[in-house]
C-alpha cells in the first residue's frame, strides 16, 4: 500500500481523485487538460500551456510536483513534522490546516473517513475509485 502514498496530501486530499491538476496532467483527453489550464490561468493570472501540466503527487519528488504543491505550507509542515497526513501530527488541527479545510471541497470529508476506517483502507477505496473513473 505504501507505493500509493505519494498521491496522499498531508491535508487529506488524494491527488488521483481530488486534485484537478494531477487528474489533468495524467489525462489523455486534451479537453480536460485545456479546461484545467484555463481554470488555473483564471485563478493564478498566468498563461499555462495545457501540454505542460505535470504532477506526480503531493508526496512525490519535489521536482515532479506542480509548482503550487511545492510551495504548499501544509505539505512542507508535514515533511518537517515527519507525518504522512496531518492527523498524525501532535499539533493537529493547526490553524493553517483549519484554514485549508474551510476552503477544500474534499479534504474535510476525507479526514473524517480516514479517522473512521484507517489510512490504508481509505487509500484502497480511493485507488479503486481512481481506476473506476478512468
N, C-alpha and C positions, 0 to 999 in steps of 0.2 A: 504493500500500500504506500510505502514511503515515496516511490517514484512519481506519484500523482500529487504529492505535497507542493511541488513547485508551482502549481496552479492555485494554491491557497493563499489568499491575502491575510495578513495578520488581523486585519479589520473585520474579517468574516465573509468576504466575498470569495467565490470560486470563479477564477478567471474564465474557465471553459463554459460557464453558463451565465455568469453575472456581468462580465466585462465586455462592453461593446467593442473596444479597441482590439482585445485579444480575439474575439469571435470574428471580427472583420479581417484581421491580419491572417487568420487561418482559413478564410473562406475563399473558394474558387469563384464565387459569384461577384462579378465586377460591380453590380448594382449595390450590393451590400457594402462593398469597400468604398464606393463613391458616396453613398448616403452617410456612412460613418465619417468619412473625411470632411464632408460638407458640415455635419453637425460639430465636429471638432474645430473647423475653421470659424464657425459662428461663436463657439464657446471661447476659443483661445485668441481669436483675432489674427491668426496667421494662415498663410496658404499651405495646404497639405496635399501632397501627391498621393492619391489612393494606392498606387502601386508600392509606396514606401511605408505603408503601415506595417509595423512589426511589433512583436512582443512574445516572449516565451514564458510569461507568468511572473507573478509577484515575488516568488522566491527563487526564481532562476538567476542566472548570471546577470549582473547589472548591465553589461554591455549589450545584452539581448532584450532589455526592457524598453517599453515605451518611455519616453523621457519624463513624463509626468509621474510615472511609477517610481523611477529612480529618485525623484525628489520627494516622494511621499513621506511625510513626518511619521505616520503610523508604522510604515514598513521599516523605516530607519530606527525607530524606537524599539520595535520588536527584535531587530537584529542586535541592538545594544543590550537589551534585556535577556537575550538568548531564548526567546519563546517562538513557537511556531504560529501561535494565534494569541491574540490579546487576552483571552480568558485565562490563559496560563500565567499571566503576569501578576506579580504581587500588588501592582498599582491599579489593577482592573477594578472598575472602569475609570480611566483618567479623563480629564476634560477634553483632550484632543480627540479621543475615541468617541466620547459622547457627542461632540460637535458633528463628527462624521456620521454617526448613527442617526442623528436627527435629519440628515440630508439624504442618506442612502435608501434606495428602494428595497434592496435585498439583504443587506448585512444584518439589520436587527433581527429579522426572522431566522436567518441562518445561524446566528449566535445562539438564539433560544433553542433551535433544533439541535445544535451541536451539544449544548448542555444536557438536553433531554436524551439523545441517543448515542452520544460519544463521537469523537472526531473521525475515527476510522469508518464507522457505519455511515456517517454523513457524507464523507468523501465517496464511498461506494455508490450512494444514491446519486450524487452529483455527476460522477463518471457515467453512470447508466443514462442519466438524463442528457448529458452532453452527446453521447453516441446516438441516442434516440432522436435528437433534434438535428442531426446532420442530414 
